[in-house]
Amino acid sequence: MERTEGEIPTSISAHPRQPRRVPLNPHVVVALWGNGGIRLLTGFLTLFAAFVIKQSTQHEPVMQLVLLGLVGGAAGVGSFLGNGIGSKMHFGKPDRVIIACLGGTLAVAVCAALLAGLPLAVVVALVGATASALAKVCLDAVVQHRMPEASRASAFGRSETILQLSWVFGGAVGVLLPPVYRIGFTVIAAVLALVLAQTIAVERGGTLLPRLPRRPAPATAQARSRS
């Protein structure tokens, strides 16, 4: 990966194994978990809604375009709203805003699972896109204020990679599940609930994931560090 002169790369781990790596600030890690969860939903909905609409309107191409336009239009409006709100407001506690955005997406996903249908899918697209844009603004602000200047570019690069992978994973879930609203939104709601619980745990200094033991440093590296 290319680096600019003087840039110090970042590490997701709190105890980087390689020297000259700056661990991501805990607030940045919280923001990444929250944003990643929301991107899971938007990636899921993008492909899942397309498959469901195609399945339900196989012989009505015009209706397919209309329904896809409704979902896509709602996502576009939501993205505009989220960016507009984020650019106008000052958030003293962006972590809480991100968690609230993730909680909001979970709430609408649960509603869509209980009241399956296209109208709820449109609402999920609107809320999900709004939350995604707003949470991304908060993530950028956290990186800007919590990471040292020499590591900000690396932190932004890592965050973009994580968000893109989250979107792809959500899209893969949408492709693999059967094209049934109730099943799809039930599964994604369960995943979002787990991500929300992990995000809250990380914000409180814990984690729901098992901690992997660190590998001992090679003897040569230990000798160099002591000399």
N, C-alpha and C positions, 0 to 999 in steps of 0.2 A: 504494500500500500504506500502510495506516495505521501511524503510529508514535507511541509515547508521548513525552511531553515529555522532552527531554534524551537520547533514544536516538540512538546513532550507528549508522547502517546498516553492514552488512558487505558485503564483496565476495569472490567466489570467486577472482578474480585476485589474484596476489601483488603486482601493481602497478596498483591501481585507477585508472581514468581520471578518475573524478569525485572532487573533493576531499571531505573529511569522510567518507570510507568506510574502514572498517578491514578489511584482508584477513584471511581466515580463517587461524587458526593452522595450521601444517603438520600438527600432530597431529590437528586436526579434519578436515583434508582426507583424511588416511589413514583416519580412522574413517568418513568418508562413503563413500569408495571401497569399503571392506570391507562396510559395512552395505548399500550400494547393490547389491553383488553378491549378497548373501544375499537381499535383497528381490526381485531378479530371479528367483531360484529359487522363492521362495514364491508370487510372482505367477504364474509359469509353471505350477507344480504345481496351483494352485487351479483353473485353467481347463483345462489339458491333461488332468488326471486325470478331470475331469468328462466331457470329450468322449470319452476312451478308454473309460470305463466305459459311457457311453451307447451307443457303437458296438458294444461287445461284448455288451451285454445289452438289445438293442432291444425284445424281447418279454417281458422279465422286470422289470417295474417294482419289484417288491419287492426283487429282487436288486440293482437299481440303488441303491435307498435304503440297503441294507445295506453295499454296497461304498463308496458315498460317505460313509456314516457312519464306516466304518473309517478312511478317509483324513482326514476332518474331525476325528474323535476323536483320532487320532494328533497332528494339528496342535495341537489344544487342549491335550492333555497336554504336548506339547513347549513350548508357550508358557508354561504354568504352571511347568514345570521351569526354563526359562530365567530367568523373572522371580524364582523362588524362589532359585536359585543366585546370581543377580546381587545380590539384596537382602541376602544373608547373607555374601558374601565381599568382601574388599577387594583390588582389583587394583592392584598397583604399576605395572604396565606394560599399560595397557588396549589400546595399539596391538597388542601381541603377542597379546593375547586375541582381538581382532577378527580378526587374520590367521589365528589358529588356528581360529576359528569358520568363516571362509570356506574354509579348507583342508579342514575336516571336511565341509562341504556339498559341496565338489568331490569328495571321496573317495566319498561315498555316491552322488552323481550318476553317477560312473564305474561303480560297482558296479551301479547300476540299468540302465545302458546295456549292461553285459556280461551281467547276469542279469535280463533283462527280465521284468516281471510285476508283479502287484498287490502281493505281499508286499514287494518292494523299494520300490514307490511309497509304501507305508505307512511304511517305514523312513525314506525321504527326507522325508516329511511330518513325522515325529517329530524327526529331526535338524535339518531346516531350521527348524522353528518354535522349537526350543530355541536354536539358534545365533542366530536372528533376535532373540529376546527378550534373550539375553545380550549380544549385540553392541550392541543399542540402549541397554542400561543403561550399557555402556562409553562409547558415543558421548555420552550425556547427561553423564556424569562428565567427559569430556574438554572438552566445551563449557563446563561449569561452572567448571573449573579453569584452562583455557587461554585463555579469552576475557575481555576486560575487561568489567566489570559493565554498562557503558553499551551494550555491543553483544551481550550474551547473548541478549536476546529476538529480535533480528534473526538471530543465528546459529541459534537453535532453529527459527525460522520457515523459514530456508533449508534446514536439514537435513530438516525434515518434508516440504518440497516435493520435494526430491531423492529422498527415500525413496519417496514416493507415485508419482513419475514412474517410478522404477525398478520398482516393483511393476506398474504399468500396462504398461511395456515388456515385462516378463517374461510378463504375461498375454497380450499381443498375440502374442508368439512362440508361446505355447501354443496359441492359436487358429489361427494361420497354418500350423503344422506338421501333417502328416498324423497321425491318431490311432493311432500305432504307438509302443509304449513305447521300443523300441530306437532309433528315429530321434529321438524327442523328447529322450530323456535324453542321447543322443550330442551333439546340438546344444547343449543347455543346459550340458553338461559342458565343451564347447569354449569357450563364452562365459565360464563361471566361471573357466576356466584363464587366459583373457586378463585378466579383472578381477583375479584373484589376482596375476598377474605385474605388472600396473600398480600395485596396492596396495603390493607389496613395493618396487617401483621408487620410488614416491613416498615411502615410509618412509625410503629411503636417499638421498633428496634428488634423485632423477631422475624421469624419466617416459618412457613408451613412446609417448606421443602427440606429434605434431609441434607444435612451439611456433609459435603464430601471431604474426606481426610486429605490434607495436603501431602504431596509427595515430598519426601526428604530431599534436600538439595544434594547434588553429587559431591563427593569428597573434595574434588578439585575446586568446585565453586565455594565450598565452605572454607577451604584453606585460603582462597583469594580474599574472601570477605573478612577473614580474621587478620590477614596481613596488612 
